[in-house]
Amino acid sequence: MEIGSKIRAIRKRKGLTIAQMSEQAGLSKGFISNIENDHTSPSLNTLQAIAAFLDIPLPYLLLEKKEHMKVVRKAERVYTSFNNIKIEHLTSQSGLRMMHVELPPGASTGEAIAHEGEEAHVVLKGTVLAEQGEDSVIAEEGDSFSWNASVPHFVKNIGDTEAILLIAVHSEKGIQ
């Protein structure tokens, strides 16, 4: 973990000096320099003092690079389709993925399927039939539903117009 280089980058981005940090956080300039150059590992109390000085939450300093915010620009999104359904892959990280799904009238996910994980759906437009095992619901604009995806499930647009859903899928095994 490269906490020191992260601290240095934040300090510089905020236009602060090591001298200011030393005075405000109560740490020597040499110690701060050693921290920023990853030559020493600061205690949690020291990190708390640095985080307070930098006006950032302590947990942010502890994030690994892969855990930082990920941005997917609209022009960079991946699109796929199956069964006449258009899927726009919005973002994914640490086992969570989000999709914008467009179902033309009559389109469905096909036969009920099951997979590892959890799913949550929000109907942004239209009317869909959602089934999981013996449960069934007609969901309209503004409605949401979720389920354990290990039970076979199915979604179909039963309306006369396009249905649009925002779907989040979480899997402990990672992105599928």
Summary of the structure (lengths in Angstrom):
residues: 176
radius of gyration: 23.7
end to end distance: 27.5
largest distance: 69.8
contacts: 463
relative contact order: 0.14
helix: 28%
strand: 35%
